[in-house]
Each structure stands twice: as C-alpha cells, then as structure tokens.
Amino acid sequence: MKTNEINHWMEETLQYIEDQIRHGYLQQSIGAPLIDKDRLFLLIFPYQMIGSFTDLDRSYVSTAMLIQTALDTHEKVSKEQQDLLRVRQLTVLAGDYYSGLYYQILAKIPDIKLIRSIAHAIQEINEQKIELASLNMTSLEEFITSLKKIESAIITKFYKHRGLEQFSHIAEDLLVLKRLIGEQRLYEHGEYSILFSFLRNYLAQQGDRTTSVEGKVWDYYAKAVDELKESLEQKLRLLPDHIQSAIPSLFTLLHSSPERPKIYAEEG
C-alpha cells in the first residue's frame, strides 16, 4: 500500500509538471523536456516517510523540478555545440520558459524564503560548474564534492527549507553516483567526460606519463564509485524496504559494478 501511495504521488506530480510545461511549438521544435524521475522521487520520498503529501507540498516539489528542468535544458545547449543555431536558441528559450513557470507557481504560494534558497542553489551550481570546467581541483575527492553540489544543490536547499535535512546526505550520494555512472558511459562511448578529463589531467600533474595512464584513470574512478556505494548502503539500511522498492532505478545503481573497458583490461 505504501509503495502504491508514493507511486501515486509521483504520477500525480509528474502529470501536474507536464501540464505546466506543455508548449506545442517548443516540443515540436526541440522535443518534450525530460523530467528526471529519480530526482522527483528524491523530492517526494521524505513525505512518504512522514505520511502526508498535500497540494501545497506538490506545488513546492513542482517548483524545484521546474527549476531543475530549466537548468538541465540550458546545460543541454552547452553540450550540443553542433546543433543548428535556431534549435539552440529555442532550447535556451525553453529553459527560460520553465524558469518563468517556476516563478508563476511560486507566486501562488507565495514563499520568498524558497525563492532565496533556490536562487542561492543556482548560484552555487553555476560557481561549481566554473570550477569543474577549469579542471584545477587538487584531488578526486574535491572534484566529486564539487560535482555533488552541482547535482544536488536544488534538492538539498529544498530539503532544508521544508525541514527535511535528514535526507540530504542520501540524495547527495545517490545523485552524484548516478552522475559518475553517466560519466562512465560517456567515457566508454568515446564521448567527452569532464570526470575522466580531470583524472587524466590530475595524473599528468602528478608526473605520471606512463603508457598505462588510462588504466590508472579507470582505477581511480572504480575506487571512488565503490567507496561511494559502501557509504550509501550504510545510509539506506535505515530506510524502510518499501521506499527502496518504490522506484528501483536509483537503487539498482548500488548493485552494479564498474567493468574495466576491454581496451584497458590487459594493461594491469
């Protein structure tokens, strides 16, 4: 019953968000925006723990998801440099459009403190993105901490504002783990990965110019993922089983192991 309850809240909120952002011309030109259901789950599951999810709560969750969708849409533009200018311009406008909807929903609440919290989160995200782009972090731990802020700032600020801080560490670790695995997929497909670019740069600064540098890059990555999973498993043991089973995609990340690419398997 509890699993059905949280799934119902998610479906209801997802439908509400999709109704808000539906725009025929934008969707025809650049496609429908991708709503991150894992993030939506992380925003809603604390309410399931509490046992209540009101219409006001849904409005709060929706504002957080709208601003995250706007950020993701703008990020999509920066990654697709080869797109036609018109499509890129429309994508920027779509991000601005979703941001505007966020303020429109807030105007119905209203909540000045939440606006300030989200604005601070956006500022922090942008600052950390600049730091990451420089690839000047002094350690992988520092890099992952920065990545963690980028991935979870909206949610953690939301948690703090709603008095749900006890769930922040779980959200941070789950989202950064998801991002790390996403970077692994980029790497394996020969696409640009800011994480693996940092690791190559870091090893070069350490004076490591051996032919096995790519293998060492992978070793650093795999160790970081394993440590993060171990930390997460300890935190998740405190959650009821039905929370983990409500949406499996995030939690199945814990049961997958990084597989060393075959092209580097013989370097060790």
C-alpha atoms as a printed R data frame, in Angstrom:
    type eleno elety resid chain resno      x      y       z
1   ATOM     1    CA   MET     A     1  0.000  0.000   0.000
2   ATOM     2    CA   LYS     A     2  2.797  2.410   0.900
3   ATOM     3    CA   THR     A     3  4.581  1.716  -2.385
4   ATOM     4    CA   ASN     A     4  1.360  2.409  -4.272
5   ATOM     5    CA   GLU     A     5  0.980  5.618  -2.300
6   ATOM     6    CA   ILE     A     6  4.347  7.083  -3.255
7   ATOM     7    CA   ASN     A     7  3.913  5.971  -6.869
8   ATOM     8    CA   HIS     A     8  0.535  7.707  -6.928
9   ATOM     9    CA   TRP     A     9  2.070 10.916  -5.590
10  ATOM    10    CA   MET     A    10  4.793 10.729  -8.207
11  ATOM    11    CA   GLU     A    11  2.381 10.139 -11.081
12  ATOM    12    CA   GLU     A    12  0.141 12.951  -9.881
13  ATOM    13    CA   THR     A    13  3.041 15.392  -9.533
14  ATOM    14    CA   LEU     A    14  4.600 14.354 -12.834
15  ATOM    15    CA   GLN     A    15  1.290 14.960 -14.606
16  ATOM    16    CA   TYR     A    16  1.000 18.354 -12.914
17  ATOM    17    CA   ILE     A    17  4.501 19.347 -14.050
18  ATOM    18    CA   GLU     A    18  3.930 18.102 -17.596
19  ATOM    19    CA   ASP     A    19  0.685 20.075 -17.780
20  ATOM    20    CA   GLN     A    20  2.557 23.196 -16.682
21  ATOM    21    CA   ILE     A    21  5.411 22.929 -19.178
22  ATOM    22    CA   ARG     A    22  3.428 21.734 -22.187
23  ATOM    23    CA   HIS     A    23  4.144 24.070 -25.103
24  ATOM    24    CA   GLY     A    24  3.242 22.813 -28.564
25  ATOM    25    CA   TYR     A    25  5.747 24.813 -30.611
26  ATOM    26    CA   LEU     A    26  8.724 24.203 -28.320
27  ATOM    27    CA   GLN     A    27  8.026 20.481 -28.087
28  ATOM    28    CA   GLN     A    28  7.617 20.220 -31.837
29  ATOM    29    CA   SER     A    29 10.942 22.009 -32.377
30  ATOM    30    CA   ILE     A    30 13.207 20.567 -29.677
31  ATOM    31    CA   GLY     A    31 11.182 17.695 -28.235
32  ATOM    32    CA   ALA     A    32  9.468 17.290 -24.889
33  ATOM    33    CA   PRO     A    33 11.652 18.052 -21.852
34  ATOM    34    CA   LEU     A    34 12.948 15.064 -19.942
35  ATOM    35    CA   ILE     A    35 11.691 15.098 -16.372
36  ATOM    36    CA   ASP     A    36 14.183 13.337 -14.119
37  ATOM    37    CA   LYS     A    37 12.018 10.827 -12.260
38  ATOM    38    CA   ASP     A    38 14.865  9.903  -9.931
39  ATOM    39    CA   ARG     A    39 15.062 13.497  -8.710
40  ATOM    40    CA   LEU     A    40 11.295 13.639  -8.444
41  ATOM    41    CA   PHE     A    41 11.368 10.519  -6.296
42  ATOM    42    CA   LEU     A    42 14.021 12.028  -4.029
43  ATOM    43    CA   LEU     A    43 11.890 15.142  -3.587
44  ATOM    44    CA   ILE     A    44  8.781 13.135  -2.709
45  ATOM    45    CA   PHE     A    45 10.005 10.167  -0.674
46  ATOM    46    CA   PRO     A    46 10.552 12.167   2.564
47  ATOM    47    CA   TYR     A    47  6.837 12.940   2.549
48  ATOM    48    CA   GLN     A    48  6.109  9.238   2.347
49  ATOM    49    CA   MET     A    49  8.243  8.776   5.437
50  ATOM    50    CA   ILE     A    50  6.172 11.485   7.125
51  ATOM    51    CA   GLY     A    51  2.913 10.024   5.825
52  ATOM    52    CA   SER     A    52  1.438 13.118   4.207
53  ATOM    53    CA   PHE     A    53  1.681 14.873   0.824
54  ATOM    54    CA   THR     A    54 -0.642 17.863   0.425
55  ATOM    55    CA   ASP     A    55 -1.455 20.015  -2.601
56  ATOM    56    CA   LEU     A    56  0.886 22.634  -1.145
57  ATOM    57    CA   ASP     A    57  3.656 20.049  -0.900
58  ATOM    58    CA   ARG     A    58  3.067 19.144  -4.541
59  ATOM    59    CA   SER     A    59  3.436 22.812  -5.502
60  ATOM    60    CA   TYR     A    60  6.743 23.015  -3.630
61  ATOM    61    CA   VAL     A    61  8.053 19.854  -5.279
62  ATOM    62    CA   SER     A    62  6.934 21.094  -8.689
63  ATOM    63    CA   THR     A    63  8.794 24.393  -8.314
64  ATOM    64    CA   ALA     A    64 12.007 22.531  -7.508
65  ATOM    65    CA   MET     A    65 11.562 20.212 -10.505
66  ATOM    66    CA   LEU     A    66 10.779 23.089 -12.867
67  ATOM    67    CA   ILE     A    67 13.949 24.963 -11.984
68  ATOM    68    CA   GLN     A    68 15.983 21.736 -12.291
69  ATOM    69    CA   THR     A    69 14.425 21.138 -15.713
70  ATOM    70    CA   ALA     A    70 15.366 24.683 -16.712
71  ATOM    71    CA   LEU     A    71 18.975 24.118 -15.609
72  ATOM    72    CA   ASP     A    72 19.136 20.785 -17.440
73  ATOM    73    CA   THR     A    73 17.742 22.388 -20.583
74  ATOM    74    CA   HIS     A    74 20.370 25.137 -20.541
75  ATOM    75    CA   GLU     A    75 23.052 22.503 -19.923
76  ATOM    76    CA   LYS     A    76 21.823 20.614 -22.971
77  ATOM    77    CA   VAL     A    77 22.625 23.660 -25.109
78  ATOM    78    CA   SER     A    78 26.221 23.836 -23.892
79  ATOM    79    CA   LYS     A    79 26.766 20.165 -24.750
80  ATOM    80    CA   GLU     A    80 25.298 20.255 -28.227
81  ATOM    81    CA   GLN     A    81 27.635 22.675 -29.945
82  ATOM    82    CA   GLN     A    82 26.914 21.264 -33.395
83  ATOM    83    CA   ASP     A    83 23.199 21.983 -33.277
84  ATOM    84    CA   LEU     A    84 21.652 24.428 -35.681
85  ATOM    85    CA   LEU     A    85 21.604 27.947 -34.270
86  ATOM    86    CA   ARG     A    86 17.812 28.087 -34.347
87  ATOM    87    CA   VAL     A    87 17.455 24.883 -32.327
88  ATOM    88    CA   ARG     A    88 19.987 26.077 -29.766
89  ATOM    89    CA   GLN     A    89 18.192 29.396 -29.419
90  ATOM    90    CA   LEU     A    90 14.886 27.609 -28.913
91  ATOM    91    CA   THR     A    91 16.457 25.377 -26.279
92  ATOM    92    CA   VAL     A    92 17.674 28.436 -24.365
93  ATOM    93    CA   LEU     A    93 14.201 29.934 -24.614
94  ATOM    94    CA   ALA     A    94 12.707 26.682 -23.346
95  ATOM    95    CA   GLY     A    95 14.939 26.830 -20.273
96  ATOM    96    CA   ASP     A    96 13.856 30.413 -19.651
97  ATOM    97    CA   TYR     A    97 10.241 29.376 -20.164
98  ATOM    98    CA   TYR     A    98 10.488 26.663 -17.495
99  ATOM    99    CA   SER     A    99 12.163 29.140 -15.134
100 ATOM   100    CA   GLY     A   100  9.259 31.507 -15.663
101 ATOM   101    CA   LEU     A   101  6.775 28.766 -14.805
102 ATOM   102    CA   TYR     A   102  8.682 28.181 -11.579
103 ATOM   103    CA   TYR     A   103  8.110 31.780 -10.509
104 ATOM   104    CA   GLN     A   104  4.499 31.611 -11.669
105 ATOM   105    CA   ILE     A   105  3.816 28.668  -9.362
106 ATOM   106    CA   LEU     A   106  5.679 30.346  -6.506
107 ATOM   107    CA   ALA     A   107  3.521 33.433  -6.943
108 ATOM   108    CA   LYS     A   108  0.549 31.299  -5.980
109 ATOM   109    CA   ILE     A   109  2.140 30.087  -2.748
110 ATOM   110    CA   PRO     A   110  3.970 32.635  -2.166
111 ATOM   111    CA   ASP     A   111  7.269 31.905  -0.424
112 ATOM   112    CA   ILE     A   112 10.073 34.455  -0.528
113 ATOM   113    CA   LYS     A   113 12.390 32.244   1.522
114 ATOM   114    CA   LEU     A   114 12.097 29.418  -1.000
115 ATOM   115    CA   ILE     A   115 12.887 31.824  -3.842
116 ATOM   116    CA   ARG     A   116 16.022 32.907  -1.992
117 ATOM   117    CA   SER     A   117 17.009 29.313  -1.263
118 ATOM   118    CA   ILE     A   118 16.618 28.245  -4.892
119 ATOM   119    CA   ALA     A   119 18.442 31.367  -6.111
120 ATOM   120    CA   HIS     A   120 21.340 30.527  -3.795
121 ATOM   121    CA   ALA     A   121 21.352 26.946  -5.083
122 ATOM   122    CA   ILE     A   122 21.508 28.151  -8.694
123 ATOM   123    CA   GLN     A   123 24.397 30.466  -7.831
124 ATOM   124    CA   GLU     A   124 26.249 27.617  -6.123
125 ATOM   125    CA   ILE     A   125 25.659 25.307  -9.098
126 ATOM   126    CA   ASN     A   126 26.997 27.858 -11.570
127 ATOM   127    CA   GLU     A   127 30.058 28.567  -9.413
128 ATOM   128    CA   GLN     A   128 30.843 24.864  -9.139
129 ATOM   129    CA   LYS     A   129 30.420 24.364 -12.888
130 ATOM   130    CA   ILE     A   130 33.058 27.052 -13.471
131 ATOM   131    CA   GLU     A   131 35.371 25.325 -11.005
132 ATOM   132    CA   LEU     A   132 34.888 21.965 -12.682
133 ATOM   133    CA   ALA     A   133 35.480 23.356 -16.154
134 ATOM   134    CA   SER     A   134 38.916 24.588 -15.060
135 ATOM   135    CA   LEU     A   135 39.971 21.004 -14.153
136 ATOM   136    CA   ASN     A   136 42.155 22.576 -11.459
137 ATOM   137    CA   MET     A   137 40.896 20.572  -8.479
138 ATOM   138    CA   THR     A   138 43.719 19.189  -6.355
139 ATOM   139    CA   SER     A   139 42.147 15.782  -5.696
140 ATOM   140    CA   LEU     A   140 39.428 13.449  -6.913
141 ATOM   141    CA   GLU     A   141 37.652 13.917  -3.583
142 ATOM   142    CA   GLU     A   142 37.490 17.674  -4.167
143 ATOM   143    CA   PHE     A   143 36.232 17.112  -7.709
144 ATOM   144    CA   ILE     A   144 33.468 14.749  -6.545
145 ATOM   145    CA   THR     A   145 32.442 17.172  -3.785
146 ATOM   146    CA   SER     A   146 32.013 19.880  -6.399
147 ATOM   147    CA   LEU     A   147 30.094 17.502  -8.656
148 ATOM   148    CA   LYS     A   148 27.892 16.543  -5.723
149 ATOM   149    CA   LYS     A   149 26.906 20.182  -5.167
150 ATOM   150    CA   ILE     A   150 26.023 20.602  -8.839
151 ATOM   151    CA   GLU     A   151 23.826 17.525  -8.861
152 ATOM   152    CA   SER     A   152 22.036 18.003  -5.553
153 ATOM   153    CA   ALA     A   153 22.004 21.708  -4.607
154 ATOM   154    CA   ILE     A   154 18.386 22.241  -5.661
155 ATOM   155    CA   ILE     A   155 17.178 19.232  -3.676
156 ATOM   156    CA   THR     A   156 19.258 19.898  -0.553
157 ATOM   157    CA   LYS     A   157 18.148 23.540  -0.407
158 ATOM   158    CA   PHE     A   158 14.578 22.339  -0.835
159 ATOM   159    CA   TYR     A   159 15.021 19.818   1.981
160 ATOM   160    CA   LYS     A   160 16.444 22.475   4.285
161 ATOM   161    CA   HIS     A   161 13.621 24.880   3.536
162 ATOM   162    CA   ARG     A   162 10.996 22.226   4.252
163 ATOM   163    CA   GLY     A   163 12.721 20.888   7.374
164 ATOM   164    CA   LEU     A   164 13.825 17.640   5.723
165 ATOM   165    CA   GLU     A   165 17.597 17.992   6.115
166 ATOM   166    CA   GLN     A   166 17.966 14.465   7.482
167 ATOM   167    CA   PHE     A   167 17.557 13.142   3.938
168 ATOM   168    CA   SER     A   168 20.182 15.400   2.334
169 ATOM   169    CA   HIS     A   169 23.139 13.002   2.530
170 ATOM   170    CA   ILE     A   170 21.189 10.197   0.858
171 ATOM   171    CA   ALA     A   171 20.116 12.463  -2.002
172 ATOM   172    CA   GLU     A   172 23.634 13.858  -2.441
173 ATOM   173    CA   ASP     A   173 25.259 10.447  -2.628
174 ATOM   174    CA   LEU     A   174 22.627  8.903  -4.900
175 ATOM   175    CA   LEU     A   175 22.706 11.782  -7.376
176 ATOM   176    CA   VAL     A   176 26.483 12.009  -7.559
177 ATOM   177    CA   LEU     A   177 26.671  8.219  -8.004
178 ATOM   178    CA   LYS     A   178 24.214  8.495 -10.878
179 ATOM   179    CA   ARG     A   179 26.349 11.261 -12.399
180 ATOM   180    CA   LEU     A   180 29.563  9.248 -12.032
181 ATOM   181    CA   ILE     A   181 27.999  6.293 -13.814
182 ATOM   182    CA   GLY     A   182 26.778  8.673 -16.506
183 ATOM   183    CA   GLU     A   183 30.353  9.924 -16.939
184 ATOM   184    CA   GLN     A   184 31.489  6.303 -17.252
185 ATOM   185    CA   ARG     A   185 29.041  5.755 -20.113
186 ATOM   186    CA   LEU     A   186 30.311  8.838 -21.928
187 ATOM   187    CA   TYR     A   187 33.871  7.592 -21.493
188 ATOM   188    CA   GLU     A   188 33.067  4.112 -22.771
189 ATOM   189    CA   HIS     A   189 31.390  5.535 -25.877
190 ATOM   190    CA   GLY     A   190 34.344  7.771 -26.691
191 ATOM   191    CA   GLU     A   191 32.476 10.962 -25.794
192 ATOM   192    CA   TYR     A   192 33.803 13.834 -23.705
193 ATOM   193    CA   SER     A   193 33.667 13.205 -19.954
194 ATOM   194    CA   ILE     A   194 34.665 16.014 -17.631
195 ATOM   195    CA   LEU     A   195 35.416 13.467 -14.894
196 ATOM   196    CA   PHE     A   196 37.822 11.368 -16.939
197 ATOM   197    CA   SER     A   197 39.391 14.513 -18.425
198 ATOM   198    CA   PHE     A   198 40.075 15.699 -14.887
199 ATOM   199    CA   LEU     A   199 41.627 12.355 -13.946
200 ATOM   200    CA   ARG     A   200 43.953 12.417 -16.953
201 ATOM   201    CA   ASN     A   201 44.955 15.981 -16.118
202 ATOM   202    CA   TYR     A   202 45.428 15.101 -12.451
203 ATOM   203    CA   LEU     A   203 47.709 12.156 -13.228
204 ATOM   204    CA   ALA     A   204 49.728 14.293 -15.649
205 ATOM   205    CA   GLN     A   205 50.242 16.888 -12.909
206 ATOM   206    CA   GLN     A   206 51.447 14.098 -10.641
207 ATOM   207    CA   GLY     A   207 54.112 13.367 -13.243
208 ATOM   208    CA   ASP     A   208 52.547 10.095 -14.351
209 ATOM   209    CA   ARG     A   209 53.134  9.823 -18.091
210 ATOM   210    CA   THR     A   210 53.307  6.054 -18.363
211 ATOM   211    CA   THR     A   211 51.554  4.155 -21.120
212 ATOM   212    CA   SER     A   212 49.145  2.708 -18.564
213 ATOM   213    CA   VAL     A   213 47.708  6.105 -17.599
214 ATOM   214    CA   GLU     A   214 44.242  5.199 -18.938
215 ATOM   215    CA   GLY     A   215 44.222  2.090 -16.788
216 ATOM   216    CA   LYS     A   216 45.107  4.180 -13.732
217 ATOM   217    CA   VAL     A   217 42.361  6.654 -14.614
218 ATOM   218    CA   TRP     A   218 39.908  3.774 -14.529
219 ATOM   219    CA   ASP     A   219 41.285  2.501 -11.217
220 ATOM   220    CA   TYR     A   220 40.753  5.913  -9.597
221 ATOM   221    CA   TYR     A   221 37.211  6.016 -10.917
222 ATOM   222    CA   ALA     A   222 36.294  2.477  -9.831
223 ATOM   223    CA   LYS     A   223 37.676  3.049  -6.322
224 ATOM   224    CA   ALA     A   224 35.639  6.254  -5.930
225 ATOM   225    CA   VAL     A   225 32.445  4.514  -7.070
226 ATOM   226    CA   ASP     A   226 32.972  1.557  -4.733
227 ATOM   227    CA   GLU     A   227 33.588  3.840  -1.737
228 ATOM   228    CA   LEU     A   228 30.502  5.875  -2.535
229 ATOM   229    CA   LYS     A   229 28.359  2.745  -2.821
230 ATOM   230    CA   GLU     A   230 29.608  1.449   0.518
231 ATOM   231    CA   SER     A   231 28.751  4.746   2.201
232 ATOM   232    CA   LEU     A   232 25.315  4.783   0.596
233 ATOM   233    CA   GLU     A   233 24.473  1.234   1.584
234 ATOM   234    CA   GLN     A   234 25.042  2.120   5.226
235 ATOM   235    CA   LYS     A   235 22.661  5.081   4.977
236 ATOM   236    CA   LEU     A   236 19.997  3.200   3.040
237 ATOM   237    CA   ARG     A   237 19.822  0.429   5.634
238 ATOM   238    CA   LEU     A   238 17.993  2.952   7.794
239 ATOM   239    CA   LEU     A   239 15.181  3.296   5.226
240 ATOM   240    CA   PRO     A   240 12.129  1.009   5.022
241 ATOM   241    CA   ASP     A   241 12.264 -1.598   2.241
242 ATOM   242    CA   HIS     A   242  9.175 -0.205   0.515
243 ATOM   243    CA   ILE     A   243 10.961  3.108  -0.073
244 ATOM   244    CA   GLN     A   244 13.744  1.353  -1.971
245 ATOM   245    CA   SER     A   245 11.314 -0.775  -3.957
246 ATOM   246    CA   ALA     A   246  9.097  2.162  -4.938
247 ATOM   247    CA   ILE     A   247 11.415  3.248  -7.722
248 ATOM   248    CA   PRO     A   248 14.271  0.826  -8.423
249 ATOM   249    CA   SER     A   249 16.340  2.753 -10.976
250 ATOM   250    CA   LEU     A   250 18.334  4.761  -8.437
251 ATOM   251    CA   PHE     A   251 18.866  1.929  -6.008
252 ATOM   252    CA   THR     A   252 19.912 -0.607  -8.635
253 ATOM   253    CA   LEU     A   253 22.990  1.572  -9.131
254 ATOM   254    CA   LEU     A   254 24.247  0.082  -5.888
255 ATOM   255    CA   HIS     A   255 24.205 -3.426  -7.312
256 ATOM   256    CA   SER     A   256 26.171 -2.710 -10.475
257 ATOM   257    CA   SER     A   257 29.949 -2.803 -10.591
258 ATOM   258    CA   PRO     A   258 32.168 -0.723 -12.875
259 ATOM   259    CA   GLU     A   259 33.601 -3.019 -15.540
260 ATOM   260    CA   ARG     A   260 37.037 -2.149 -16.802
261 ATOM   261    CA   PRO     A   261 36.870 -1.408 -20.555
262 ATOM   262    CA   LYS     A   262 38.352 -4.274 -22.566
263 ATOM   263    CA   ILE     A   263 40.857 -1.998 -24.273
264 ATOM   264    CA   TYR     A   264 42.488 -1.384 -20.897
265 ATOM   265    CA   ALA     A   265 41.922 -4.784 -19.321
266 ATOM   266    CA   GLU     A   266 45.354 -6.065 -20.259
267 ATOM   267    CA   GLU     A   267 47.294 -3.054 -19.002
268 ATOM   268    CA   GLY     A   268 47.187 -4.032 -15.317
